[in-house]
């Protein structure tokens, strides 16, 4: 049994964990935050994963790397970087991410491009505040030769307090769905399956990957099914004391997630596309994992249709 | 076609068989449905619904060999292997 006296895993523990991931033939590690690039030994962690052939994807605010780090990252063939930007203008982005951050992000992107970083994408969490700038944000990504990934705003963590103010309304979600269907080049991960058309199925997973394909490990080693299901009741274990393969097979929380049954969705024609949507959104908005995703586009259309007919 | 477990009980290799090596940029693991391939160049997943017919062996050199259950020569499997070769995911040795 390994001890973990510090709140954050040490470098040796990180290496041991990567060894375990390699033994389990894990393909990719995504690093998020907070801000992973603030950790001084972070390049060593990336490099170690790469020696095992494991691809890494770093989600960064784009402001934490200097010339030296940009050079190091650019030399890593298996590294991918996703820079968060929440607006096409300083006004919109800075209102969400903080004053002055837009210009810092652009400088960060330019630094990576200067050193020839290949696998760069921009990530935007779509909210009411930036909804009308999605097109220009995509153009911004194109300008830098980067891909664009749109992420769903979910009522988890700090976003719980901002949910009412920031989440898309129904008409916006339908408009976004149509926009995504028209732009298959835009990445969405698997976060938008509640509004995704069948034509985008081949672009990624068509169901929630939590406890099936992915797990979330916090800096202190605690394990959760998903980065968006991090309430204490969803804690699976801790890699500082538990074996990951044992947790994966035996943890009741993970088996609970795998056995989610959303009966209300099973007769829906879209069920093979979305499998009921995002359990995290359902949990935080309905207090149940076994409820349909409240942002399901089918339920919106059913509610909107009678109104449309009477107009 | 041959596979890594392609020797008969006398240790003789069957002449008509072919070996497959997993390409260096491809990672693969066994899953209940078959094999799951991951392309490190574009992060695309490929699901091969092969059940237990295909297996992966890691050699001490780090190379990975694709093994087929001995004697299995069903047509779909040949097509699948040919498709994986065509896509550069495995290499005939």
HADDOCK unambig.tbl for C-alpha pairs under 7 A between the chains (distance, minus, plus):
assign (segid A and resid 25 and name CA) (segid B and resid 29 and name CA) 6.00 0.50 0.50
assign (segid A and resid 27 and name CA) (segid B and resid 27 and name CA) 6.75 0.50 0.50
assign (segid A and resid 27 and name CA) (segid B and resid 38 and name CA) 6.73 0.50 0.50
assign (segid A and resid 55 and name CA) (segid B and resid 40 and name CA) 6.33 0.50 0.50
